[in-house]
Amino acid sequence: MSERRPVSEADLHAYADGFLDEADRKRVEDHLAENPEAARMMSDLQAQNEGLRNAFAPYSVSRASDAQLVAGPSTTAKSAMPRRLTMAAAAAFIFALGGLAGHFIPMAFEKAPTLTAMDALPQEASNAYLIYASEVRHPVEVFADQEAHLAKWLGKRLDIADLKVPNLQSVGFKLVGGRLLPVADKPGAMFMFENEAGRRVTVLVGRNGENRTTSFRFASTGGVETFYWIDGDLGYAVTGDIPRTLLQQIAEECYRQFPS
Amino acid sequence: MSRSPDPHGTGEGGGREGHASPPPSFDAEILALLPQLRRYSRSLTRSDADSEDLLQDCVEKALTHRAQWRGANIRSWAYRIMTNLHLNTRRALARRPSLGIEAAETTAAPIAVSDPLERNRLVQALEILPKEARAVLMLVAVEGHSYQEVADIMEIPIGTVMSRLSRARQMLRQTLQEENVIHLRSPR
């Protein structure tokens, strides 16, 4: 069609970067079909993008020292704070995090007590997500239409008197259902939620044995993000392949709703 | 990213334990951004050590300049700080030889689509790019920012974003072609 704009170099970049709408994509694709040199360039650009993303993706990880890094240069005092006070600032920061989500006990330095069995929580949560969230027909054992039964059953297996399934409607996710699975070698619960676009998140609840420490962390493996915390003798993990700010909202919502 | 006026924790956390709590969302958001900032930092620098230095400087600056944050887009703001630090600071150049990206192999395993050998060549080819052009390319290709976001982050016109992007990609193409690597996906 003569009214179509000619394809510019900027269009080619925007095509490679996925910024074009359908009509413009079609326009560029027609152009590529007729111009072998442009097609070669496109193929190179796409390969560059893919190569660069793959090369640096492994660096997108949380480290155990991250909380300290953020707390380090002082959140309360000005720059000249003596080194030994940074611990106090870090504690204040963790405390502030507690204020964010509910009522945490300050903790979370690398030298603080380790989380023992719960160390595996984010990994288990991410595994469970990868295995079950992609299931089309059998993502859960008990579907949302039997929510009351689901809560009662899992509450019984986890020995939680009034286990309630979190309600995430306020952040746009509705319950798919839940299942029983091992968490830290004990019976644990997994709840799955889904938004209108079909993106899923899972919420894992596990028994935390004798450990009473509490922390609030991110883990990121293979593109799947987990936000996890331990509250008294229960551990929680919220996992999804969604923007982290949204995942955090969901985690906060869960924290608010779960009994402590 | 939209920030609603809803401060976290007004519901239940008010006045806990007598702490005059600073707005916790700021620290939490910086913390949440660290993995992507770490990736960006590594994509701008030549070594893991340089990358961690840049990341630390960036976090420190973000925290000390928190008052300048207008509550708008904290992600772009953090990227701007890191970009400026990188462009304005002359970092210890050959502090250690460029190691390529081998170190990445020992961390999390990415979905390995391309041949690692060719990926190394690509990453090494980045060293020929001017810093500004490299930053633009990384912001777009690795960090997934829109051209407008890159213009905001770098405080340059969008036309300049496009010309730097084009230059970076052209230089990479040329270098890789000279090395006889035309398509990363080609079998050989």
Interface residues (C-beta under 8 A of the other chain):
Chain A: E9 A10 H13 A14 D17 F19 R40 M41 S43 D44 L45 A47 Q48 N49 E50 G51 L52 R53 N54 A55 F56 A57 P58 Y59 S60 V61 S62 R63 D66 A67 L69 V70 A71 G72 P73 S74 T75 T76 S79 A92 F93 F95 A96 L97 G98 G99 L100 A101 G102 H103 F218 S220 T221 G222 G223 R244 T245 Q248 E252 R256
Chain B: M1 H8 G9 G11 E12 G13 R16 E17 H19 S21 P22 P24 S25 D27 A28 E29 I30 L31 A32 L34 P35 Q36 R38 R39 S41 R42 S43 S51 L55 Q56 V59 E60 L63 T64 I101 A104 E105 T107 A108 A109 P110 I111 A112 V113 S114 E118 R119 L122 V123 L137 M138 V140 A141 V142 S146 Y147 M162 L165 S166 R169 L172 R173 L176 I182 H183 L184 R185
